[in-house]
Amino acid sequence: MTDTSSFDYLLEISRRCDVGTTSLPSARDQLAVSWSGVGFLLGEHYCVAAMDDIAEVLTEPASTRLPGVKPWVRGVANVRGRLLPLIDLTVFLGESRTTEQRQRRVLVIEKGDTYIGLIVDDVFGMQHFPVDQYQVDSVFSSEKLAKYAQGAYQQAERRWALFRPSQLINDSDFYTVAA
């Protein structure tokens, strides 16, 4: 068998494989621009935060209460040798709790010198939204949530407020913890 006949043989195999097949869509055809974030629940509000705003998600650790602080300051917890201040975000926003303690999770925020745990009612993991579902001028039923949210994503019947932890940690009200 010469090189030409080997090549011809491979071409014939390729031609046979192509007969009767339909072309598959390319990855480019299926590419949809989307945004992903961590979904969580605050009272009755579904929220989502950018992935790079959340350092980690924890189950609510045992904590030590601090005297003379507002009720939304849950205390501090030892997380792998570091003291993590815990803030009950639902209580801070004046919302009523909708879940049991075993469902609550802590979103750890670590930006520069800020290391803080935000207790939320539940976490739904990664959520993916088509960017065309983003609504910039969303109206929120909670005035306090609106202070820390910027727009929302609509997904079926559910609206997800885009929560901005940076707006929270830059707010002086957030640091007024003395009762």
N, C-alpha and C positions, 0 to 999 in steps of 0.2 A: 504494500500500500504506500503510495507516494504522499507527499505533503499536500498536494492539490486534492487528492481524493479524500484525505482525512478532513480537510477543511470543508469540502463539499458535503461529506457525511454529516458534519456538525451543522451545516446550514440546513440540510434536509431535516434533521431532528428539530431544529428551531422552527422551521416552517410547519411541521406536523403539530408542534405544541401550540402554535398560534392559530391553527385552524379551529374554528368554532368557539373561540374564546372572545369575551368582550373585554374591552380595556377597563382597567380599574381606575377609579378616580385618583388623581395624584394627591399627595399630602398638601400641596399648595391649594387645591380646590377645596379641601376640607378645613383649612386653617381659618378659625374664627378668633378674632381678637377678644380676649377675656381678661378679667381682673380677678385675683384670688385673695382671700383674707380669712381670718379666723372668725367664725360665727359664734355668737354668744347671746344669752338672754339676760336682760335687766328688767325685772318686774314683768311687765307685759310687752316690752319692747325688744324686738329682734335687732341685734346690732352686729356689725362686722368691723374688724380692725385690720389694717394692713399687716401682712406677715412679718415685715421687718420691724413693726412696732412692738411685737410680742416676743420676749426672749424665751419664755417657756410657759407651759400650762401645768398646774399642779392640782392635786386634790387639796382640799382645805386642811392645812397642817394645824396641829395643836399650837395654841398661842398663849402668850402671857398678856393679860390686860394691863393697861397703863392707867394710873389714877388721874383724875381731873381732865379727861379728854372727852370730846364729843362722842356720841353713841356710834357714829360711823367709823371711828377708829377702833378696830378690833383688837389691836395690840401688836406684838412682835412675835415672830416665829424664827426658830433656828433652822435654816435651810442649808444643809451641807456646810455648816460652820459659819455661815453669814447670817446676820440679823436682818430679817425681811419685815418691814412695817406692813401691816395688813389693813387695808381700807375696804369697808363694805360699800361698794360702789352703788348698789341698789338703795341702801339707806341714805348715802350721801346725796343721791339725786331725788330723795323724797318719794321713792316708789315703794309700793307694798310688795313684799316678798311673795313669790308664786311657787317656790319649790322647797323641798325638804333639804336639810343640811347636807345629807349624803350626796345630793346632786350638785351642790355648789362646787365651783372651781376657782382657782386663783390664776389670773393672768399676770405674769411677772413682766414688769416694765423695767428695762435697764438702758438708760440713755445718759451717758456721761457719768456724773456723780449720783444720779437718781437711780435708786434701786428700791422698787416698791411693788407690793402685791395687791392687785385689785380683785376683790371677791365678787364674783358674778353668780347669777342663779344657775346657769348651766352653760356648757360649751358644746357646740355642734361640729367642731373640727373645721377643716378647710371648706370654704364655700367658693364657688366659681360663678362669676357673673359676666354675661356679655357686656362689653363697655357701652353699648348703645342703650342698655337698661338703666344707666346712671341718670338720676334726676338731681340737678344742681339745686334748684330752688324748692326743696321739699319742706313741707310744714310738719312739725312734730307736735304731738299732743302734750308732750312734756317740755315745758319751757326750760327746765334745767338741762335736760338731755340735748336740747337744741343748741345750748351754749358750747357743747363739746362734740357735736356732730356736724358734718359738712356734707349735705346731700344724702341720697339714699339710692339703693338698688332695688328694683322691682323684680321679683322672681315669682311667677304665677300669682297667687293671691297674697303673698307675703312681701312686706316692705322691710328692707334691712337698712337701718341707719348706719351711715359710715362714721364710726366713732374715731375721734382723733385723740389718742392719749397725750400727744404733745400739747394740745390745747388745755387739757386737764392739768398737766404738771407745770404749765406756765401760768396758771390761775392762782392769784393770791388767796382766794377763798379756800382753795384746796389745802393750804398750809395753815389756816386758822383753825387749829385743832383743840385749843384750850376751851374747856366747857364754861 
